[in-house]
Amino acid sequence: MAEDDTEKLTREDFDAGPTSCDEIEPGLLLGNLTAATDVVWLKETGVTHILTLDSCPLPRKIQLLPDIIFKYIQVTDLPREDLLTYFEDTYQFIKHAQEDGNKTLVHCYFGVSRSATVVIAFIMKKYSMEYSEAFDLVKSKRRFVGPNPGFVAQLKLYRDMGFSIDNTNVQFKMYRLQIAADKVRKAKILPQSCIDLIKPDPALATIRPEPTVYRCKRCRRIVASASNILPHLPREKQIWRHISSKRDRGAKANKTLKKTAEPSENIEPTGIELCTKTYFLEPLAWMPDITHSVEGKLNCPKCSTKLGSFSWVAGCQCPCGSKIAPAFYLVPSKVDWSNFVQNVQATV
């Protein structure tokens, strides 16, 4: 950034256009970078809070303006960028400003995708709206808003989870795994920020162990619980996306039936049958190589029998035609299903 004689901020590649901003509702403005760096306009408008969603923060001169509270989230306008996990934080930032009678400017570069996504998420939660309703409302105030497809999928998942983060939601699990996979692709190791994705070893559970488990066929060692399974439908041709209502019903049915039925019996009343040709599951603590390898084999931690494989990047093509990535999977012929666990003990 640089200053000219009139002390107006410029940037060599600055092409966000003139100051552009629209009031979505009292106390909430949606605009572009130019608006966020227009000192005169900020004072005239009475902006007290600025929420920046961009690849770089606002220039220091703007951040030092008195009587303005700043919040910065580093994010690019790409479909696979993560905004979903920030929705609650940004909601609280805007909400608290509104409750105090203050005014928040939410902006990215053009005020079209990233900032619009956060504002739509705010409207959805505040008024318990569906994505389409909130989008139409925001678009009626700022005609050229347009979240990219990845952000749209995140907003729909946000609604499905009740405008909060549900760590038990299968699609949210897959969503987070995909984010981690993108980082593994670049760094070749799982970053510390994603370590929580690795779930505890179900064989070591001594408090309220799950009754439905999968065991190594050779040594009977528990290698997965029902809650670790990530169900899929035949012929899914996606890594992660917002699922249709049809698949939602299938996933919910699977979650219920797993408590009482063998995988092959997971048929939803409407006729939706979940695939059991490959058991995809969450990464588990007994899988030692997954933190520092992009792909490899999954061997039983007790008898070393090969049970399956994993791949952070390439994923796995199930015989049913479904493509899942990243993928941590067990071969059904290598494990046995059991719906009764008694005196669970460490069997490492």
Order of alpha helices (4+ residues) and beta strands (2+ residues): beta-beta-beta-beta-alpha-alpha-beta-alpha-beta-alpha-beta-alpha-alpha-alpha-alpha-beta-beta-alpha-beta-beta-beta-beta-beta-beta-beta
